[in-house]
Amino acid sequence: MTAALAATGTTTVLVTHDRVEALSIASRVALLRDGAILQEDTPTGLYHRPVDHQVAAFVGDLTVVPAAFRGTVADTPLGAVPLRHDQHGTGRVFLRPEQVEITEPGAGHTDATVLTADFRGADGLLALRVGTPSGDVDVTARCAAHHLPAAGQRVGVRVSGPATATAPADSDAT
């Protein structure tokens, strides 16, 4: 259907509550709440550059971790993470599970304990706990099924790619 519409140059408005459908079919997505547009962007823009916590959580799995901002770097319990935009002060960053990479423990990255490992076919979703001096931080990671560690196992973690910092008014969102 999408190819036929594109071939004829037909503009179509699709209304859906299915995020997978919206992100996979549309060339532009407008996310609405209470009749107001929260964000309108390409599917990749909406996913990688959400305007706030609610948009980020709606379009995909999400972990929110505390951070201290130093320009384009955030110091987090997972180490230094590049930011999409210059930011200063403290707040939180949004991380997608696919950004949290599993490594060998003690390999110079942050160590974590696997709380759960959910096999999903080609990949798996991990719930991890990172111990910090100010308390534990729980993080979600996605990894290839053939590398899926077991619950209770110690692993190393590192963040790949830039994170989105919360806006000051949004910094209490979890």
Secondary structure, DSSP 4 states (H G I P E B T S, - for coil): -HHHHHHHT-------S-HHHHHHH-SSEEEEETTEEEEEE-HHHHHHS-SSHHHHHHHS--EEEEEEEEEEEEEETTEEEEEEEEEEEEEEEEE-GGGEEEE-TTSSSEEEEEEEEEE-SSEEEEEEEEEETTEEEEEEEEEEGGG-PPTT-EEEEEE-S-BEEPPGGGTT--
